[in-house]
Amino acid sequence: MTKMREKNGIYERQPFELFAYHDKKPTLDHSVFHFHNNYEILLYVKGNLEIYIEQSRYLPVPGTMFVISTEEVHKGTILDSEDYERYVIHVSSSVIQPLLGYDVDLLACFHGHEPGKQNAVVLSMEEIVEFCELFSKLKQILDTEPYGKEVLKISCVAQLMTMVNHAFSHTIMPARPVSNLASGIMDYVENHMSEPLSLESIAAALFMDKYYLAHQFKKQTGDSLYHFILMKRIALARRLLGEGLPVTEVCDRSGFNNYNNFIRTFRKYVNMSPGEYRKHQTE
């Protein structure tokens, strides 16, 4: 199992990584908006947690499963010092790709909804047991060198993804409403991504004092408006590059007014240049 390392607020992982941890004072704090280069599956078991996925807010109950795509900006905040436990799987599209084309779309749970919508479901006790058994099986495969390791890994991933997609065919856990102020700001950002989006321009458009706006957004979401906008811009740029758009066009459409700044910022958070990312995603 490779360890997770933090770089620039983004948690970088290997193309496929599986990890589980149980502790009373978690060392991993995702309390700022961020994204991942891989798909994320999270089973919440214990603790007091608040999760934002795009404009949706969740206060999960034990047994809540979340699925988060590579395009969804999100954050999680542990609200107190109670025992906390979760199971997390990160899997790259290259691992799932060979499993596509059958009677079940194993990526449907990530892409079969609007960003930030229908990301959570509460599992039954039987589903929790099934997931944990498959999780333990996959972890053992990854941590050892069994005969036919790659075949066993892909087989277990197929079982896990089938189970997850079946769970999300049931009733979806509704998100709790975000405050009207934070929701209005997020809506404005979402609809004006190609524009400069300064604090002054947003405040003027929403008829608010800029200092009040910035303070309330931080108070209500736990992160700064500047950082939220930056993560949204990079997430949009990644999506557009994945569609094969030219780097210069992506720079403009994602709101980076300066090409050199775009290259530098993208590399800082994604760990590769926009051109390299585009090539990697479209090969």
Secondary structure, DSSP 4 states (H G I P E B T S, - for coil): -PPPEEETTEEE--SEEEEEEEESS-S----S-B--SSEEEEEEEES-EEEEETTEEE-PPTTEEEEE-TT--EEEEE-SSS-EEEEEEEE-HHHHGGGTTSSS-TTHHHHSS-TTSS-EEEPPHHHHHHHHHHHHHHHHHHHS--TTHHHHHHHHHHHHHHHHHHHTTSPPPPPBPPPHHHHHHHHHHHHTTTS---HHHHHHHTT--HHHHHHHHHHHHSS-HHHHHHHHHHHHHHHHHHTT--HHHHHHHTT---HHHHHHHHHHHHSS-HHHHHHHHH-
